[in-house]
Amino acid sequence: MIHQDIAKLFKLSNELDTIFNIENNPCKNCSERDNSSIVNIGCCAECVVEEGYFESNNKYQIKLLKLIYRFNHIYGFFDIKYMNCKLPRYIRSRKCSWYMCDKLKMYIDAKKRNTIINEMTNIKKKIGILW
């Protein structure tokens, strides 16, 4: 049933948050980001061009997300004030959930992360939401 799938999606998202919310997370002070620059926002730089990197091509859902989460014509879904993504992890695209720079890979259990992301993607495909 769909409510069970959504509950599972939230549970998996929380597990993924736990994996990424590590002490000394290099994303928080990413050397690839220049906080004084409107152009260099690290791995999120192409978000605006790629409209969140979603692989499923549902323009209506993408348009809704852009309205709800205030997609910016310079930063995309990146929140320049807090230096992170505006989208909750359960909504983020597979590509955004998947990507890790070499610095982050030193801290993350990649096998567990991959399993969770694959399961989340399957649920999203099953219930018809962006992935």
Biotite code that builds the C-alpha atoms (Angstrom):
import biotite.structure as struc

atoms = struc.array([
    struc.Atom([0.000, 0.000, 0.000], chain_id="A", res_id=1, res_name="MET", atom_name="CA", element="C"),
    struc.Atom([1.156, 3.509, -0.762], chain_id="A", res_id=2, res_name="ILE", atom_name="CA", element="C"),
    struc.Atom([1.208, 4.738, 2.856], chain_id="A", res_id=3, res_name="HIS", atom_name="CA", element="C"),
    struc.Atom([3.538, 1.864, 3.765], chain_id="A", res_id=4, res_name="GLN", atom_name="CA", element="C"),
    struc.Atom([5.825, 2.801, 0.886], chain_id="A", res_id=5, res_name="ASP", atom_name="CA", element="C"),
    struc.Atom([5.907, 6.441, 1.992], chain_id="A", res_id=6, res_name="ILE", atom_name="CA", element="C"),
    struc.Atom([6.620, 5.414, 5.600], chain_id="A", res_id=7, res_name="ALA", atom_name="CA", element="C"),
    struc.Atom([9.466, 3.212, 4.350], chain_id="A", res_id=8, res_name="LYS", atom_name="CA", element="C"),
    struc.Atom([10.795, 6.105, 2.235], chain_id="A", res_id=9, res_name="LEU", atom_name="CA", element="C"),
    struc.Atom([10.885, 8.373, 5.302], chain_id="A", res_id=10, res_name="PHE", atom_name="CA", element="C"),
    struc.Atom([12.595, 5.658, 7.368], chain_id="A", res_id=11, res_name="LYS", atom_name="CA", element="C"),
    struc.Atom([15.257, 5.133, 4.702], chain_id="A", res_id=12, res_name="LEU", atom_name="CA", element="C"),
    struc.Atom([15.725, 8.891, 4.376], chain_id="A", res_id=13, res_name="SER", atom_name="CA", element="C"),
    struc.Atom([16.341, 9.130, 8.123], chain_id="A", res_id=14, res_name="ASN", atom_name="CA", element="C"),
    struc.Atom([18.911, 6.327, 7.870], chain_id="A", res_id=15, res_name="GLU", atom_name="CA", element="C"),
    struc.Atom([20.628, 8.219, 5.065], chain_id="A", res_id=16, res_name="LEU", atom_name="CA", element="C"),
    struc.Atom([20.609, 11.391, 7.162], chain_id="A", res_id=17, res_name="ASP", atom_name="CA", element="C"),
    struc.Atom([22.316, 9.458, 9.944], chain_id="A", res_id=18, res_name="THR", atom_name="CA", element="C"),
    struc.Atom([25.019, 8.295, 7.539], chain_id="A", res_id=19, res_name="ILE", atom_name="CA", element="C"),
    struc.Atom([25.639, 11.813, 6.211], chain_id="A", res_id=20, res_name="PHE", atom_name="CA", element="C"),
    struc.Atom([25.352, 13.630, 9.554], chain_id="A", res_id=21, res_name="ASN", atom_name="CA", element="C"),
    struc.Atom([28.765, 12.550, 10.669], chain_id="A", res_id=22, res_name="ILE", atom_name="CA", element="C"),
    struc.Atom([31.086, 14.468, 12.887], chain_id="A", res_id=23, res_name="GLU", atom_name="CA", element="C"),
    struc.Atom([33.678, 16.354, 10.833], chain_id="A", res_id=24, res_name="ASN", atom_name="CA", element="C"),
    struc.Atom([31.494, 16.151, 7.721], chain_id="A", res_id=25, res_name="ASN", atom_name="CA", element="C"),
    struc.Atom([33.630, 17.810, 5.025], chain_id="A", res_id=26, res_name="PRO", atom_name="CA", element="C"),
    struc.Atom([30.522, 19.184, 3.255], chain_id="A", res_id=27, res_name="CYS", atom_name="CA", element="C"),
    struc.Atom([30.005, 21.751, 6.005], chain_id="A", res_id=28, res_name="LYS", atom_name="CA", element="C"),
    struc.Atom([33.337, 23.416, 5.268], chain_id="A", res_id=29, res_name="ASN", atom_name="CA", element="C"),
    struc.Atom([33.845, 22.300, 1.696], chain_id="A", res_id=30, res_name="CYS", atom_name="CA", element="C"),
    struc.Atom([37.051, 23.664, 0.244], chain_id="A", res_id=31, res_name="SER", atom_name="CA", element="C"),
    struc.Atom([35.468, 23.464, -3.222], chain_id="A", res_id=32, res_name="GLU", atom_name="CA", element="C"),
    struc.Atom([32.977, 26.139, -2.201], chain_id="A", res_id=33, res_name="ARG", atom_name="CA", element="C"),
    struc.Atom([33.894, 29.770, -2.142], chain_id="A", res_id=34, res_name="ASP", atom_name="CA", element="C"),
    struc.Atom([31.404, 31.349, 0.261], chain_id="A", res_id=35, res_name="ASN", atom_name="CA", element="C"),
    struc.Atom([32.062, 34.785, -1.195], chain_id="A", res_id=36, res_name="SER", atom_name="CA", element="C"),
    struc.Atom([31.276, 33.666, -4.729], chain_id="A", res_id=37, res_name="SER", atom_name="CA", element="C"),
    struc.Atom([27.856, 33.253, -6.268], chain_id="A", res_id=38, res_name="ILE", atom_name="CA", element="C"),
    struc.Atom([29.266, 30.839, -8.823], chain_id="A", res_id=39, res_name="VAL", atom_name="CA", element="C"),
    struc.Atom([31.339, 28.304, -6.886], chain_id="A", res_id=40, res_name="ASN", atom_name="CA", element="C"),
    struc.Atom([29.035, 26.196, -4.721], chain_id="A", res_id=41, res_name="ILE", atom_name="CA", element="C"),
    struc.Atom([30.941, 22.934, -4.995], chain_id="A", res_id=42, res_name="GLY", atom_name="CA", element="C"),
    struc.Atom([29.177, 19.803, -6.181], chain_id="A", res_id=43, res_name="CYS", atom_name="CA", element="C"),
    struc.Atom([25.843, 21.686, -6.304], chain_id="A", res_id=44, res_name="CYS", atom_name="CA", element="C"),
    struc.Atom([27.040, 24.158, -8.955], chain_id="A", res_id=45, res_name="ALA", atom_name="CA", element="C"),
    struc.Atom([25.072, 22.631, -11.838], chain_id="A", res_id=46, res_name="GLU", atom_name="CA", element="C"),
    struc.Atom([21.814, 22.257, -9.902], chain_id="A", res_id=47, res_name="CYS", atom_name="CA", element="C"),
    struc.Atom([20.286, 25.290, -11.573], chain_id="A", res_id=48, res_name="VAL", atom_name="CA", element="C"),
    struc.Atom([21.052, 24.017, -15.080], chain_id="A", res_id=49, res_name="VAL", atom_name="CA", element="C"),
    struc.Atom([20.053, 20.426, -14.314], chain_id="A", res_id=50, res_name="GLU", atom_name="CA", element="C"),
    struc.Atom([16.926, 21.427, -12.338], chain_id="A", res_id=51, res_name="GLU", atom_name="CA", element="C"),
    struc.Atom([17.865, 19.225, -9.394], chain_id="A", res_id=52, res_name="GLY", atom_name="CA", element="C"),
    struc.Atom([19.415, 16.383, -11.425], chain_id="A", res_id=53, res_name="TYR", atom_name="CA", element="C"),
    struc.Atom([16.167, 14.384, -11.509], chain_id="A", res_id=54, res_name="PHE", atom_name="CA", element="C"),
    struc.Atom([16.317, 11.398, -13.862], chain_id="A", res_id=55, res_name="GLU", atom_name="CA", element="C"),
    struc.Atom([12.578, 10.954, -14.177], chain_id="A", res_id=56, res_name="SER", atom_name="CA", element="C"),
    struc.Atom([11.234, 13.558, -16.540], chain_id="A", res_id=57, res_name="ASN", atom_name="CA", element="C"),
    struc.Atom([8.037, 14.687, -14.845], chain_id="A", res_id=58, res_name="ASN", atom_name="CA", element="C"),
    struc.Atom([7.997, 18.412, -15.612], chain_id="A", res_id=59, res_name="LYS", atom_name="CA", element="C"),
    struc.Atom([4.878, 18.980, -13.484], chain_id="A", res_id=60, res_name="TYR", atom_name="CA", element="C"),
    struc.Atom([6.500, 17.530, -10.331], chain_id="A", res_id=61, res_name="GLN", atom_name="CA", element="C"),
    struc.Atom([9.722, 19.444, -11.010], chain_id="A", res_id=62, res_name="ILE", atom_name="CA", element="C"),
    struc.Atom([7.735, 22.667, -11.436], chain_id="A", res_id=63, res_name="LYS", atom_name="CA", element="C"),
    struc.Atom([5.941, 22.055, -8.120], chain_id="A", res_id=64, res_name="LEU", atom_name="CA", element="C"),
    struc.Atom([9.225, 21.436, -6.294], chain_id="A", res_id=65, res_name="LEU", atom_name="CA", element="C"),
    struc.Atom([10.678, 24.595, -7.796], chain_id="A", res_id=66, res_name="LYS", atom_name="CA", element="C"),
    struc.Atom([7.728, 26.600, -6.461], chain_id="A", res_id=67, res_name="LEU", atom_name="CA", element="C"),
    struc.Atom([7.553, 24.952, -3.032], chain_id="A", res_id=68, res_name="ILE", atom_name="CA", element="C"),
    struc.Atom([11.292, 25.023, -2.322], chain_id="A", res_id=69, res_name="TYR", atom_name="CA", element="C"),
    struc.Atom([11.970, 28.381, -3.999], chain_id="A", res_id=70, res_name="ARG", atom_name="CA", element="C"),
    struc.Atom([14.265, 27.292, -6.788], chain_id="A", res_id=71, res_name="PHE", atom_name="CA", element="C"),
    struc.Atom([16.748, 30.098, -7.388], chain_id="A", res_id=72, res_name="ASN", atom_name="CA", element="C"),
    struc.Atom([17.800, 31.112, -10.905], chain_id="A", res_id=73, res_name="HIS", atom_name="CA", element="C"),
    struc.Atom([21.459, 31.279, -9.756], chain_id="A", res_id=74, res_name="ILE", atom_name="CA", element="C"),
    struc.Atom([21.761, 28.494, -7.144], chain_id="A", res_id=75, res_name="TYR", atom_name="CA", element="C"),
    struc.Atom([18.967, 26.070, -8.021], chain_id="A", res_id=76, res_name="GLY", atom_name="CA", element="C"),
    struc.Atom([17.878, 24.226, -4.875], chain_id="A", res_id=77, res_name="PHE", atom_name="CA", element="C"),
    struc.Atom([21.091, 25.161, -3.064], chain_id="A", res_id=78, res_name="PHE", atom_name="CA", element="C"),
    struc.Atom([20.544, 27.357, 0.005], chain_id="A", res_id=79, res_name="ASP", atom_name="CA", element="C"),
    struc.Atom([23.409, 29.847, -0.027], chain_id="A", res_id=80, res_name="ILE", atom_name="CA", element="C"),
    struc.Atom([22.622, 31.065, 3.509], chain_id="A", res_id=81, res_name="LYS", atom_name="CA", element="C"),
    struc.Atom([22.912, 27.624, 5.119], chain_id="A", res_id=82, res_name="TYR", atom_name="CA", element="C"),
    struc.Atom([25.242, 26.118, 2.505], chain_id="A", res_id=83, res_name="MET", atom_name="CA", element="C"),
    struc.Atom([23.128, 23.027, 1.878], chain_id="A", res_id=84, res_name="ASN", atom_name="CA", element="C"),
    struc.Atom([20.265, 21.700, -0.211], chain_id="A", res_id=85, res_name="CYS", atom_name="CA", element="C"),
    struc.Atom([16.780, 23.104, 0.353], chain_id="A", res_id=86, res_name="LYS", atom_name="CA", element="C"),
    struc.Atom([15.208, 19.767, -0.551], chain_id="A", res_id=87, res_name="LEU", atom_name="CA", element="C"),
    struc.Atom([14.651, 17.225, 2.212], chain_id="A", res_id=88, res_name="PRO", atom_name="CA", element="C"),
    struc.Atom([16.746, 14.133, 1.603], chain_id="A", res_id=89, res_name="ARG", atom_name="CA", element="C"),
    struc.Atom([13.743, 11.934, 0.754], chain_id="A", res_id=90, res_name="TYR", atom_name="CA", element="C"),
    struc.Atom([12.885, 14.267, -2.153], chain_id="A", res_id=91, res_name="ILE", atom_name="CA", element="C"),
    struc.Atom([16.399, 14.756, -3.559], chain_id="A", res_id=92, res_name="ARG", atom_name="CA", element="C"),
    struc.Atom([17.315, 13.140, -6.834], chain_id="A", res_id=93, res_name="SER", atom_name="CA", element="C"),
    struc.Atom([19.171, 9.862, -6.961], chain_id="A", res_id=94, res_name="ARG", atom_name="CA", element="C"),
    struc.Atom([22.222, 11.652, -8.343], chain_id="A", res_id=95, res_name="LYS", atom_name="CA", element="C"),
    struc.Atom([22.317, 14.158, -5.474], chain_id="A", res_id=96, res_name="CYS", atom_name="CA", element="C"),
    struc.Atom([21.897, 11.408, -2.906], chain_id="A", res_id=97, res_name="SER", atom_name="CA", element="C"),
    struc.Atom([24.516, 9.259, -4.616], chain_id="A", res_id=98, res_name="TRP", atom_name="CA", element="C"),
    struc.Atom([27.307, 11.750, -5.169], chain_id="A", res_id=99, res_name="TYR", atom_name="CA", element="C"),
    struc.Atom([30.166, 11.933, -2.693], chain_id="A", res_id=100, res_name="MET", atom_name="CA", element="C"),
    struc.Atom([33.465, 13.697, -3.126], chain_id="A", res_id=101, res_name="CYS", atom_name="CA", element="C"),
    struc.Atom([36.657, 11.854, -2.213], chain_id="A", res_id=102, res_name="ASP", atom_name="CA", element="C"),
    struc.Atom([36.824, 13.632, 1.152], chain_id="A", res_id=103, res_name="LYS", atom_name="CA", element="C"),
    struc.Atom([33.352, 12.467, 2.138], chain_id="A", res_id=104, res_name="LEU", atom_name="CA", element="C"),
    struc.Atom([34.039, 8.895, 1.020], chain_id="A", res_id=105, res_name="LYS", atom_name="CA", element="C"),
    struc.Atom([36.582, 8.581, 3.823], chain_id="A", res_id=106, res_name="MET", atom_name="CA", element="C"),
    struc.Atom([33.782, 8.982, 6.386], chain_id="A", res_id=107, res_name="TYR", atom_name="CA", element="C"),
    struc.Atom([30.838, 7.200, 4.800], chain_id="A", res_id=108, res_name="ILE", atom_name="CA", element="C"),
    struc.Atom([29.848, 3.522, 4.690], chain_id="A", res_id=109, res_name="ASP", atom_name="CA", element="C"),
    struc.Atom([29.356, 3.451, 0.915], chain_id="A", res_id=110, res_name="ALA", atom_name="CA", element="C"),
    struc.Atom([27.842, -0.041, 0.779], chain_id="A", res_id=111, res_name="LYS", atom_name="CA", element="C"),
    struc.Atom([25.107, 0.845, 3.270], chain_id="A", res_id=112, res_name="LYS", atom_name="CA", element="C"),
    struc.Atom([24.501, 4.180, 1.537], chain_id="A", res_id=113, res_name="ARG", atom_name="CA", element="C"),
    struc.Atom([24.187, 2.482, -1.870], chain_id="A", res_id=114, res_name="ASN", atom_name="CA", element="C"),
    struc.Atom([21.696, -0.067, -0.535], chain_id="A", res_id=115, res_name="THR", atom_name="CA", element="C"),
    struc.Atom([19.527, 2.646, 0.993], chain_id="A", res_id=116, res_name="ILE", atom_name="CA", element="C"),
    struc.Atom([19.588, 4.839, -2.126], chain_id="A", res_id=117, res_name="ILE", atom_name="CA", element="C"),
    struc.Atom([18.691, 1.903, -4.386], chain_id="A", res_id=118, res_name="ASN", atom_name="CA", element="C"),
    struc.Atom([15.775, 0.992, -2.138], chain_id="A", res_id=119, res_name="GLU", atom_name="CA", element="C"),
    struc.Atom([14.588, 4.621, -2.020], chain_id="A", res_id=120, res_name="MET", atom_name="CA", element="C"),
    struc.Atom([14.773, 4.862, -5.820], chain_id="A", res_id=121, res_name="THR", atom_name="CA", element="C"),
    struc.Atom([12.714, 1.685, -6.229], chain_id="A", res_id=122, res_name="ASN", atom_name="CA", element="C"),
    struc.Atom([10.020, 3.030, -3.898], chain_id="A", res_id=123, res_name="ILE", atom_name="CA", element="C"),
    struc.Atom([9.956, 6.379, -5.703], chain_id="A", res_id=124, res_name="LYS", atom_name="CA", element="C"),
    struc.Atom([9.564, 4.629, -9.054], chain_id="A", res_id=125, res_name="LYS", atom_name="CA", element="C"),
    struc.Atom([6.821, 2.399, -7.650], chain_id="A", res_id=126, res_name="LYS", atom_name="CA", element="C"),
    struc.Atom([4.713, 5.260, -6.282], chain_id="A", res_id=127, res_name="ILE", atom_name="CA", element="C"),
    struc.Atom([5.439, 7.585, -9.202], chain_id="A", res_id=128, res_name="GLY", atom_name="CA", element="C"),
    struc.Atom([7.450, 10.396, -7.685], chain_id="A", res_id=129, res_name="ILE", atom_name="CA", element="C"),
    struc.Atom([10.645, 11.998, -8.954], chain_id="A", res_id=130, res_name="LEU", atom_name="CA", element="C"),
    struc.Atom([13.867, 10.079, -8.524], chain_id="A", res_id=131, res_name="TRP", atom_name="CA", element="C"),
])
